[in-house]
Amino acid sequence: MSVEHLKQKQAVIDEIKEKLEKAQSAVVIDYIGISVAQADAMRRKLREANVDYTVYKNTLVSRAIEGTKYEALKDVLSGPSAFAFSYDDAIAPARVLSGVIKEYKKMDFKAGVIEGTYYDADGVKAIAALPSRDELIAKFMGSIQSPVSKFARTLQAIADAKAE
């Protein structure tokens, strides 16, 4: 193996390490079976959710995750693997990929590390079913707003009754 070839591999390993250091989550999927058009549509959805999606060689990822919180992923690094990294919303890769998997019925989760915790395929599917942070905030605000609104209407009805 030439020195130049080794340098290229090391550059890819360094790139993977850099992404993992910044990432809140990394999800691994088996991407075989989708067409080019479907892959393009999936990449577009992932980009819209600020998710970095890349296909790497398993051996290079194996070397990059040694000694990191992502080391548990080594067990699933066989066969075709694609990696989705999120830097902002930890569950975004799982949520977007879950929708794509349901739509195409061809790919499947292998595993993931979300906020430092390893999840197998079923765990990633469960995480994907959780509502987004914005949805949770909206539900919380709605639950707070409802009693306050009722209280305000009750006070207004009392004030109106006394004014008559």
C-alpha positions as CSV (number, residue, x, y, z in Angstrom):
1,M,0.0,0.0,0.0
2,S,1.5,3.3,-1.0
3,V,2.1,6.2,1.4
4,E,-0.3,8.4,-0.6
5,H,-3.0,5.8,-0.2
6,L,-2.4,5.6,3.6
7,K,-2.6,9.4,3.8
8,Q,-5.9,9.4,2.0
9,K,-7.3,6.8,4.4
10,Q,-6.0,8.8,7.4
11,A,-7.7,11.9,6.1
12,V,-11.0,10.2,5.9
13,I,-10.5,8.8,9.5
14,D,-9.7,12.3,10.7
15,E,-12.8,13.6,9.0
16,I,-15.0,11.0,10.7
17,K,-13.4,11.7,14.1
18,E,-14.1,15.4,13.6
19,K,-17.8,14.8,12.8
20,L,-18.2,12.5,15.8
21,E,-16.6,15.1,18.2
22,K,-19.2,17.7,17.1
23,A,-22.1,15.3,16.8
24,Q,-24.9,14.9,19.4
25,S,-25.9,11.7,17.7
26,A,-24.9,9.2,15.0
27,V,-27.2,6.7,13.5
28,V,-26.2,3.8,11.3
29,I,-28.5,2.4,8.6
30,D,-28.4,-0.3,6.0
31,Y,-29.2,1.7,2.9
32,I,-29.3,-1.1,0.2
33,G,-32.3,-1.3,-2.0
34,I,-33.2,2.3,-2.7
35,S,-33.0,3.9,-6.1
36,V,-30.8,6.9,-7.0
37,A,-33.9,9.1,-7.0
38,Q,-35.0,7.9,-3.6
39,A,-31.5,8.4,-2.2
40,D,-31.5,12.0,-3.5
41,A,-34.9,12.7,-2.0
42,M,-33.7,11.2,1.3
43,R,-30.5,13.3,1.3
44,R,-32.6,16.4,0.6
45,K,-34.9,15.6,3.6
46,L,-31.8,15.0,5.8
47,R,-30.2,18.3,4.7
48,E,-33.4,20.2,5.5
49,A,-33.2,18.8,9.0
50,N,-29.5,19.8,9.3
51,V,-28.4,16.1,9.3
52,D,-25.0,15.2,7.8
53,Y,-25.5,11.9,5.8
54,T,-22.5,10.0,4.4
55,V,-21.4,6.6,3.4
56,Y,-18.0,5.5,4.7
57,K,-16.1,2.2,4.6
58,N,-16.8,0.2,7.8
59,T,-13.1,-0.3,8.4
60,L,-12.4,3.4,8.4
61,V,-15.3,4.1,10.8
62,S,-14.0,1.3,13.0
63,R,-10.7,3.0,13.3
64,A,-12.2,6.4,13.9
65,I,-14.5,5.3,16.7
66,E,-11.8,3.5,18.8
67,G,-11.8,5.0,22.2
68,T,-14.8,7.2,21.7
69,K,-18.4,7.1,23.0
70,Y,-19.3,5.7,19.6
71,E,-17.2,2.6,20.0
72,A,-20.3,0.4,20.7
73,L,-21.2,0.9,17.0
74,K,-18.4,-1.5,16.0
75,D,-20.7,-4.5,16.4
76,V,-23.0,-3.3,13.6
77,L,-20.3,-2.3,11.1
78,S,-20.7,-5.0,8.6
79,G,-22.3,-4.9,5.2
80,P,-23.4,-1.7,3.6
81,S,-23.6,1.1,6.2
82,A,-24.5,4.8,6.0
83,F,-24.0,7.3,8.8
84,A,-26.2,10.2,9.8
85,F,-24.8,12.8,12.1
86,S,-26.7,15.5,13.9
87,Y,-25.0,18.5,15.5
88,D,-28.2,20.4,16.7
89,D,-31.2,18.1,17.3
90,A,-30.1,14.7,18.7
91,I,-33.1,12.8,17.4
92,A,-33.3,14.4,14.0
93,P,-31.4,11.6,12.2
94,A,-33.6,8.9,13.7
95,R,-36.8,10.8,13.1
96,V,-36.1,11.7,9.4
97,L,-34.7,8.3,8.6
98,S,-37.6,6.6,10.2
99,G,-40.0,8.4,7.9
100,V,-37.9,7.5,4.9
101,I,-37.7,3.9,5.9
102,K,-41.5,3.8,6.3
103,E,-42.0,5.5,2.9
104,Y,-39.6,3.3,0.9
105,K,-39.9,0.0,3.0
106,K,-36.4,-1.0,1.9
107,M,-33.8,0.3,4.4
108,D,-33.4,-0.5,8.1
109,F,-31.7,0.9,11.2
110,K,-28.6,-0.9,12.4
111,A,-27.9,1.1,15.6
112,G,-27.1,4.6,16.9
113,V,-25.5,6.6,19.6
114,I,-27.7,9.4,20.8
115,E,-26.3,11.9,23.3
116,G,-23.7,9.4,24.4
117,T,-26.0,6.4,24.8
118,Y,-25.9,3.4,22.6
119,Y,-29.2,2.1,21.1
120,D,-29.8,-1.0,19.0
121,A,-32.1,-0.9,16.0
122,D,-35.3,-1.1,18.1
123,G,-34.0,1.6,20.5
124,V,-33.4,3.9,17.5
125,K,-36.9,3.2,16.2
126,A,-38.3,4.1,19.7
127,I,-36.3,7.3,19.8
128,A,-37.6,8.2,16.3
129,A,-41.2,8.0,17.6
130,L,-40.6,10.8,20.1
131,P,-41.9,14.2,19.3
132,S,-39.5,16.9,18.3
133,R,-38.3,19.5,20.8
134,D,-40.5,22.1,19.2
135,E,-43.5,19.9,19.3
136,L,-42.9,19.2,23.0
137,I,-42.6,23.0,23.7
138,A,-45.8,23.7,21.8
139,K,-47.7,21.0,23.8
140,F,-46.3,22.3,27.0
141,M,-47.3,25.9,26.2
142,G,-50.7,24.8,25.1
143,S,-51.2,23.0,28.4
144,I,-50.2,26.1,30.3
145,Q,-52.2,28.4,28.2
146,S,-55.5,26.5,28.5
147,P,-56.1,26.9,32.3
148,V,-54.9,30.5,32.2
149,S,-57.4,31.3,29.4
150,K,-60.2,29.6,31.3
151,F,-59.4,31.5,34.5
152,A,-59.3,34.8,32.6
153,R,-62.8,34.0,31.0
154,T,-64.2,33.1,34.5
155,L,-62.9,36.4,35.9
156,Q,-64.4,38.3,33.0
157,A,-67.7,36.5,33.5
158,I,-67.7,37.5,37.2
159,A,-66.9,41.1,36.4
160,D,-69.6,41.2,33.7
161,A,-72.1,39.8,36.2
162,K,-71.3,42.4,38.8
163,A,-71.5,45.2,36.3
164,E,-75.1,44.3,35.5
